Amino acid sequence: MSAMIDHPSEYFRIFLIILFIIIVLIGLIGNVLVLLSVLTNHIKIRRSSTNLLLVNMSCADLIILCFNIFDIMQFSYDRSWPAAWYLGLPLCKIIRFSQVLGCYVSVQTLLIISIDRYIAIIHAVKLSHSNRCKRLLLIVIIIWSIGIIMASPNLFLLVLHPIHDRAEYYVCGLSDDKTYSYFVLFYKYAESILFYFIPIFLQAILYLLICRKIFLVDRAVQEYCRADQIQYSISNSHRQISGTKTSSLQPAHLTDNNISLVPMIPPRSQSQLMPVSTSMHKMGDQARRRAIIMLLLVTTLYFIAFSPAQINFIYTKINRLHHLYENRLFFIMSILLVLSSTAFNPILFYIFSKFFRHKFNIILRSLFPICRVRSRRSNEFPMI
């Protein structure tokens, strides 16, 4: 097993290359579809704060996917391990900076989405369209500004390290110069705390409160309302029956004077209206629950994907002799998880969101008219 990991067979290498290409293509196409679905739709769709934040996350995912292509190319070209860096120091700095920036923007966006959903569901705060647009624009600017500031140390800390058994080849990594050792250590600690542990802790609490509200509290309220509705229908039926009997027993002159105890509303008219509103309310609740499940899966997938980097960081603090990325299989699994998290998000959007499923079908049908994809003509889908 160790020999296969350190010196993989040609078939295994080709399999990995094909797998990387498939995941990257799925991610690129899927995230572009997310962007087109929201940005090309009616203005009412663009007013959905969650959809716009998902667009922001798709932009970050596209950055991660595009700049990981350079690593995949070099990994595919170099049969030795660790794979050498062939693109020079300037691209080393730019590519790593862009990859880190995409990760920072993604995790911040996920945190803002959870806060936005918490405020909308738990506190039911509604803002005007103009205030919502200004707030979203400010949030997006802050997210990207923090991402750029926190990723910028990579531009001067990254250097090319010679490979110990291949002196003419180099790898791209953070400087191990003693002058910057404390700053590098502080930077890695800050990265782990600010962009992994704090976000995962806050989102776990927020989604627990949200799930408690929509899956437990709301369900209990619905059961109470359903029981109250049944009681209302029974009492209304009894009232109609008693009114009919009473009117049949009244003297004729009461009828002539237009005095009647029969209700003016036709029988069952109210009972016909109530199920309609109840059905619409139930559809809205189902859409909201599906959206929360989708966001939970996206968040969980993200933190699972970036957990190997944190495991490696903790491991190197305990065992300072080497790090886990020296193991080829650990590196392969790490990069596969990162690419999968960015590539599979659009698939989750398609599965759980009627809006994205409808728009994906329309866009694909317009791009590939030969492939007839079924799509509803109606565009009235619940927003996330």
N, C-alpha and C positions, 0 to 999 in steps of 0.2 A: 504493500500500500504506500509506504514511504517513497519507494522508487517511482511509483506512478505519479505521486504528487510533485516530486522534485524534478523528474524527467518524464513528463507525460508522453504517452504515445501520440503518434501523428493523428490517429483517428479521434482521440480525446480532444486534442487541440482544435481540430477542424470542427468538432461538435460544439465546443465552447464558442468558437468564432461565429458559427451559424446562430447559436442561441443569443449571443450578444446582439447580432444584427437584427434578429427578429424582435427582440425586446425594444431596441432603439427605434425601429420602424413603427412598432405599435405605439410607443410613447410619443413620437413626433406627430404621427397622424392623429392620434387621439387628442392630444393637447391643442393642436391646431383646430380640430373640430369644436372643442370647447370654446376657444376664442371666437370662432365664426358664429357659433350658436347664439352667443350673447350679444356680440357687437353688431351683428347684422339683423337683429330682431327689432320688434317694435319698442318704442320708448318706454312702454310700461314694463317690459321685461328688464330693461337696463336700470329700472328703479329698484330692483331687488338687490339689497345690500349683500346678501350671501352669494348670489350669482356673480356679482362684480368682484367680490373677494376671491371666489373660485377662479375667475379669470386672472387675477393677480398671481394666484398660486400656480396656475398653468404657465404663466410667463416664466416664473422661477423654475418650474420643472423643465421647461424647454431649454433654459440656460444650462441646467445640470446635464440634460441629455446631450445637448450639442457639444459641450466642452468635455464630456466623458468619451466622446468618439475618438479624441486624440489618444487617450490612454488605451482604448480598445485596439486602435491601429498598431500602437507600439507593442502592446501585449501579444497581438497576433503575429507581428513581424519577428519578434525576438523569441527564440526557442529556449533560451537560458533563463535562469531565475536567480536574483530578481531581474525583471525586465528593465533594460537600459532606457534612459531618456535620450532621444535623438533630436529633439527640437530646439535645444539651446536654452540658455538661462532666461532671456526675455519672455519666451513663450511659456516657460516653466512658471514664472511669476504670474503672467496674465491668465493662464488656464486655471491654475490652482485658485487664484483670487476669484475668478468667475464661478468655479464650482462651489467654493465656500459661500460666496454671496448668494447663490441660488438656494443653498441649504438654509441660510439664515432668514431669507425672505419667506421661504416656505413655512418654517416653524412659527415665525411671527404671524403669518397670515392665518394659520390654523388656530393659533391662540386668539386672535381677534375674532375669528368666526365663532369660536365657542363663547366668547364674551357677548358677541352680538346676539347669538341664539339665546343665551341666558337672559339678557335684558328683554328680548322680545317675548319670550315664553313665560318667564317667571314674573317679571314686573310689567309686561305688556305696555312698554313705553313706545309711543308713536311720535315720529317727527315729520315735519313737512318735507316735501320733496326737495326744496332748496337747501334746508338745513341738513338733510341726509346727504345730498351731493357734496356739500362743503365738508361735512364731517368725514365722508369716505375719501375725498381727495386729500385731506389733511392726514388721515391715517395711512394712506398708501405712500405719501411723501415721507412720513416718519419711518415707516417700515423699511423703505429702500435706503433712507439716510442712515439708519442704524446699521443696516446690513453692510453698506459701503464702508462706514467708519470701522466696524468690527472686523471686516475682512481685509482692510487695508494693511495691517501688519504683515500679511503674507507677501506683500510687494517688496519688502526689504528684508524679511527674515528667511525667505526661501533661497536656497543655494543648491549647487550641484555637488553631490558627494560621489567620490570615486568608489566603484565596486571593488571590494577587497580582493577578489580572485580574478578580476578583469580590470586592471588599472586604467585601460584606455576608454572604459565606458563609465557612465555616471547615472545616478538616480536623482530625481528632484525631491527635495525634502527640506524641512526646517533646519536652520543653522544649529550646529552643536558647539559653536564657539562659546567659550566660557564668558565672554563679554556680554552675550545676550542670553545666557542660560536662565537667569532669574526671570527675565522678561518673557522668554518662551514658556517657561513653566507657569507664570502668572496668566499668560494669554490662554494656554490650554485649559487651566482651571476655570477661568472666566467663561470660556466657550462651553465647557461641559455644564456649568451651573446655569448660565443665562439662556442657553439654546437647547438644553436637553432636560435637565432635572427640574428646573422651575416650571417650564412649559408643561411637562408631562404631569407634574403634581397639580398645577392649577386646572388643567383641562380635565383631569380625572375628577376633581371636586365639582367643577361646573357641570360636566355631563352626568354625574351622579344625581345632582339636584334637578337637572333637566329631565332625566329619565324618570325620576321619582314623580315629577309633576305630570308628565304626559302619559306615563304607563300605570301609575297608581292613583294619584289624586284625581286626575281628569276622568279616569275610568270609574272611580267611586262616585264622582259627581254625575256622570252620565247614567249610571245605574239608578241613582236617586231621582234624576229627572225622568227616566223612563218609567219608574214606578209611579211618580207623580202624574205623568201623562196618562198612564193606564187608569189611575184613580179618577182623573179628570174626565176621561172618555166614558167610564162607567156612570159617574154621576150625571154627565151630560145626557147620556142615553135614558137614565131614569127620569130626568127632568122633562125630556121630550115626550116620553110615554105618559107620564102623569099629566103633562100639559094637554096632550091630546084627549085623554080621558076626561079631564075637567071641562074642556071646551065642548065636548059632546053632551055633557050634562047641563050646560048653561041654558037658561030660557032664551027664546028666540029674539026678544028685544035687545039683549046684550050684543048679539051678532049684528043686528041692524044698526046699532050705534057704533059699529066698528071697534067694539071692545073685545079683544081676544087674548086668551092666555097662551096661545101657541107662539113659540119664539119666531121672530121675523126672519132669522137666519135659516136657510133651508137645511133640512136634516143632513148631517155628516159633512157640511161644508167646512167647519173648523177642523174636524178630524181628517179631512183630506189635505188641508194646508199644513198641519203639524208634521205629518210624515215627510213631506217634501223638505221642509226646513231641517228636520232631523237628519234626513238623508244627506243633504248638502253639508251639514255640520260634521257628519260622520266621515264623508269623503275628505274634508279639510283636515280632520284629525289623522286619518290614515296617511295622507300625503305628508303631514308634519312628522309623523312617526318614522316613515320611510326615509325622510330627509335626515333625521337625527341618526338613524341607524347607518346611513351612508356616511355621514360625517364622522361617526365613531369608528367605522372601518377604515376610512382614509387616515384618521389620526393614529389609530393603532398600527396600521401598516407603515406609516412614516417612522414611528418610534422604534418599531422592530427593525426596520431597514438600517437605521443609524445606530442601533445598539452595539454592533461589532466595534465601531470606532471608540465607543465609551468603554467597552470591555477591554480593548487593547490599551487604552489610556490608563485604566485602573491596574491592569496587569503589569505595565511597565513601571508603575510607581512601586509595586511590590517586588517585582523581579527586574532589576535595572540592567541585567546582562543583555537581554534581547527583547524584541517585541513580537507580537503575534503575526504581524504582516510579513515576517520572514518565512512563514509557512505559506506555500503557494495556494493550498486549498482554502485557507482562511481569507486570503486576499480575494480569491475568485468568488467565494460566497458573499463577501462584503460588497463587492462591486455589483454582483447580481441582485442583491437585496436593494441597494440604492436605486439601480436602474428600474427594478420591478415596481418600487413604490411610486416612481414618477410616471411609469408607463401604464400601470393598472388603475390609476385614479379615474381616467376617462371611462374605463370599463365599468367601474362602480357607479359613476354618474349615469351611464346608460341603463344599468340594471335597476337602479333605485329611483331615478327621476324621470317622470313622464315627459317633462319639458325637454330635457336633453335627449331622451330617446326619440322624441318627435322631430327635433331639429337635426339630430344626426342623420335620421332617415331621409329627411328632405335634402340635406346637403349632399349626401352620398348619391341619392337618386339624380340630383342635378349634375353631379360630376361624372357619374357612370350611368347614363340612361339605359344601358343594356340590362343592368341589374335592377330589376323592379323590386323596390323595397316598399312594403306596405306602410302607409302613413295616413293618419287621420287628417281630414281637412280642417277640423276644429283646432284652434290654437289656444283655447281657454283651459290651460293647465294650471294647477296650483303652483304658486311660486314657492321656492324653498324658504 
